[in-house]
Structure formats: C-alpha cells, structure tokens
Amino acid sequence: MTFYIPRHFRVDDAATLERFVAWNGFATLVSAGGDGLSVSHVPLLASRGGDGRLRLEGHLARANAHWESLEAADEVLAIFEGPHAYVSPSWYANHPSVPTWNYAVVHARGKAALLPPERLPALLDRLSRQYEEGRPAPWRMPDLPAEFTAKMLAAIVGFEIVVERLEGKFKLSQNRRPEDVERVIAALEREGQGALAALMRAQALRPPESR
C-alpha cells in the first residue's frame, strides 16, 4: 500500500505525529482479508508500553465482522485526520493559481492482535476518561450497574495495534510563497476554520529539521 507524500508536505518528527494522533483520536481502520477490504471508524488510544513501542487500542462491535479478520491481516492501517478545508485561489497574491484543499493526516501501520476480555474494562475506562475529563459531571464507567456492564462488554471485542510505521502528511500551503500562506491563514480564520489556520501557523514556524 502506497501513500503519496511530496517532500514539502512530509512530517517526520515522531513527537509531532504522536501528538496529532492523540488530539485526533477518531480513526478510520482499514485491513485486507480474504473477503477484500474491511473498514471501520473507531476512537483509538495511543500509548507506549514497557518495550517503548507505540500501541493503539480500541474496540469493535462484536456484530461487526471486521474483528474476525483483523488479527489475521498482515498489516492494518489506522488513518487519523485533522482539520481540513477548501482553499480558493482568490486568496493568493501570486497568480495564476488553482483551487486546492489543505489538510493534515497521519497514517499508522502495524500488526493487530485481539485483546483478552479481561483487558476490556480498563481500556474502556481509559477511553471514556480521555473524553470525559474536564466536564462538570464526568461520566464514569465504574458507576454502571455490574449486570449492565457485563452485557455491554460481551457485545464488543478489543484489539491492539503495535505500530511499525507512522507517516504524516500536512498539506498546509508549504509550496506557496510566505505572503500567500499568510493570506490563506487570514482567509481561513474569516471563514471559521480556526483550527486549520492555527495548524498552518504552527507548521510555518517549525524549523525544517523538525518537520
């Protein structure tokens, strides 16, 4: 499987890629098997184990046949997508120009393994805390009735991906002149695309060796 990344859009800094994965945890999970491609959309938790390797953990509905072929796949791909938006050529100072789309995405590839059922409660507790922290009255999994929890746990299958390769593509107008980049950032902010504008500004300030 190939992933086209022009040199000026490539991000190789591991810390930047891992932060991106943590901030954009809802992933598209893809694997290939005897029945062709399987695709699911799931939140994934990233962490480093005792061996120092990056791991992604998540779960699928037991009714989703994807889990049955996940472990047998030679490689699985998790796609993490960040902010994105249309870029009008009318925003540029330099012409002729054409429309484009700015975006940021990270691909994580590795081998998947199913988790034993006893690891599911801790995984789900960590996953919910990731998104409940900071809320006025955070929901907590341990507060559920035991019978209800057991029923819910039986309906899902957990998995883990040991990441073998991370690839980042941040297409953020790096191929344009600085004055065009500033004009695109300003236009995106006017159109309510603040997250993408902030990412463009941060990328423009990063030294080349850390990209």
N, C-alpha and C positions, 0 to 999 in steps of 0.2 A: 504494500500500500504506500503510495507516494503522497507527499504534502508539499505543494509548490510554495516556496518562500523566497522571494527576491532578497538579495543581500541587505538592502537598506530597510527591510521590514522585519528582519530576523532578530529575535531576542534570545540570547543565550544565557543571561545571568540567572543562575538557579534560584537565588533568593527572590528575584522579581517574579519568576514563573510560579514559585510556590505560594507567594502572597496572592497572586492573581487567582490561583486555584482556590485558596481559602476564601477569598472575597466573592467568588463567582461559583459557588459550590454546586449549583444545579446543572448537571451534566447530561450530555447525550452519550449513551453507552452503546457501542457497536461491536458485534462479534460475528464471525462467519462459521457456519457449520454445514452439515450435510443437507439441510433444508434451505441453504442460502444465508443471506444476511439477517441478523436479528438486531432490532433497535429498541432501546428503552430510554426513558427520560427520568432521571433519578438524582436526588441530592447525595453527594458523596463527601465523606470526611477524610481529610488528609492528615497524616501523622507519620512520624519516623519511629520505627521500632528499635529494639536494642541493637540490631545489626546496622543501624544507621540508614536503612533503605526507606525510601518514601513509599507509603502504602495508602491506598484509597479503599474506604469501607462503605458499604451501602447495603440495600436490601431490595428485593423484588417481590411482587405478589406471587404467592405460590401458584395462582391461576395463570400467571404469565409464563408461557413455555420457554421464554428466554433463559431462565435459570438452568433448565435441564441441559442446555448445550454450552453454558458459559464456561464451565471448568474444562471441558474437552477442547475448547478453542486454542489454537496455537498462540494466538495473541488477541487481546481485546483493546479497544480504543475508547477512551473517555475524552469527550470534547467539551471544553469549558469556554463559554462565550461571554464576553464582556459587553460594554456599551458599543452601539454602532448607529450610524446614521448616513443618510444621503448627503453628498457634498456637491453643491451647484458650482459650475464653472463661472457663474456670475460673481462669485465671491473673490475670485483671484484678481491680482493686479496684473499678472502676466498672461498674455494670450498669443496664439489660440490655445484653448483648453477644452476639455471634455468633462462630462459628469463622471463621478466615481462614488464609491462607498467607503467610508472609514470604519474600521472595526479592530477589535483585539480578540484573539483566540489562542488557547493553549491546548495542545494535544498531548495526552498521556497514554503511553502504550505499555503493556505488560501482560503478565500471565495472571489469570484469575483462579481463585480457589473458593469453594463454598465454606462457610463458617459453621462450626458445630452449633446446635441450637442453644447451648448454654452461654454462648457469647452474645446472643442477640439482645438480652435485656440491657447490658452495659452499652452496646452500640447505640441502641435506640435512645437511651438516657443521654448519652453524649451528644447525639444528633439533635435532640429536642433542646437541650441546654444551649447549643450553638445559636439557636434562633430565638430562644425564649429569654435569654439574659438581657437585662435592661428594661424589660416590660414591667409595668406597675404591679401586676399579679401574675408572675410567670407560671405557666402550666408545668407540672412535674409528673413524670411517668410513675414514680413510686406511689403517688396518691390514688392511682386507679384501683378498683376492686381486683383482687387476685384472680377471680374467675374470669373477669373480662380481659385482663392482661393475658392470661393463658390462651384464651380464644384468639386474640389478636396475633399473638406470637406464632400460633400454629398456621396462620394464614400468610406468612411471609418466609422468605429464605434469604439469609445473609450471605454476603460474599466479600472477598478481599482481593485487591489487585496490587501486586508488587510491581511498582513502576520501573521499567527498564529504560525508558526514554521520555523526556519532556521536550516538546518543541513549541516555541512561541512565535506567533506572527502578529505584530502590532502594526497594522497598516494605518498610519496616522499622518499622512502627508509629508513623510520624511524625504520624498523625492521632489518636493516643491521648494521654492526659494523661501527664505525666512519671512519675507513680507507676506507671502501667500499663506504660510502657516498661521501667522497672527490674524490674518483676515478670516480664515476658516474658523479658528477658535472663537473669535468675536461673533461670527455669524451663528455658530452652534449655540453659544450662550444665549443669543437673542431668541433662538428657536426652542429654548428649553432643554437643550442637550448638554446640560452642565457636566454630567459625569464624563462624557466623551471629551468635552473641551478640557476638563481637568487632566484627563489621561494624556491628551496631546501635549499639554503644557508640561507635565511631568516628564514625558518622554523627550521633549525638546531640550530639557535642562540636564538630562542624564549624560555623563561622559561617554564617548563612543565605546570605550573598553568594557563598560558595564552593561551594554545593551545585548 
